[in-house]
Amino acid sequence: MARVLLFGPLRDLAGWREREIDSPFLSVLRARLAEEDAVLGAALGGPGVQVALDQVVVRGDAPLNARTEVAFLPPMSGG
């Protein structure tokens, strides 16, 4: 199962920081999370939210395996 991590306001919104979820692809994982919690699903698809697989930011879909770490990162600000 993939290790799913949420940070910042995403963690606060979901009410959890880390979960193990079985999913073959990132797109399926996102769909499962949105099905469980529509508000979280919308937030994960929001502007500026990035996804890192094993600490590498990815865009689009990607395959997952039992040891993949999936981190959803909120929009960053700074100057």
Backbone hydrogen bonds, N-H to C=O, Kabsch-Sander energy under -0.5 kcal/mol:
donor,donor_aa,acceptor,acceptor_aa,energy
2,A,21,I,-2.1
3,R,68,T,-2.6
4,V,2,A,-0.7
4,V,19,R,-3.4
5,L,70,V,-3.2
6,L,17,R,-2.4
7,F,72,F,-1.2
10,L,7,F,-1.5
11,R,7,F,-0.5
11,R,8,G,-0.6
12,D,8,G,-1.9
13,L,9,P,-2.4
14,A,10,L,-2.2
15,G,11,R,-2.4
16,W,11,R,-0.8
19,R,4,V,-2.1
21,I,2,A,-2.5
21,I,19,R,-0.5
23,S,21,I,-0.6
26,L,62,A,-2.7
29,L,25,F,-2.1
30,R,26,L,-2.7
31,A,27,S,-2.0
32,R,28,V,-2.4
33,L,29,L,-2.4
34,A,30,R,-2.4
35,E,31,A,-2.2
36,E,32,R,-2.0
37,D,33,L,-2.1
41,G,37,D,-2.7
42,A,38,A,-2.2
43,A,39,V,-2.1
44,L,40,L,-2.7
45,G,41,G,-1.1
46,G,43,A,-1.4
49,V,46,G,-1.4
50,Q,73,L,-2.3
51,V,58,V,-0.7
52,A,71,A,-2.6
53,L,56,V,-2.7
54,D,52,A,-0.6
54,D,69,E,-2.9
56,V,53,L,-1.1
58,V,51,V,-2.8
64,L,24,P,-2.6
68,T,65,N,-1.5
70,V,3,R,-3.3
70,V,68,T,-0.6
71,A,52,A,-2.8
71,A,69,E,-0.6
72,F,5,L,-2.7
72,F,70,V,-0.5
73,L,50,Q,-3.3
73,L,71,A,-0.6
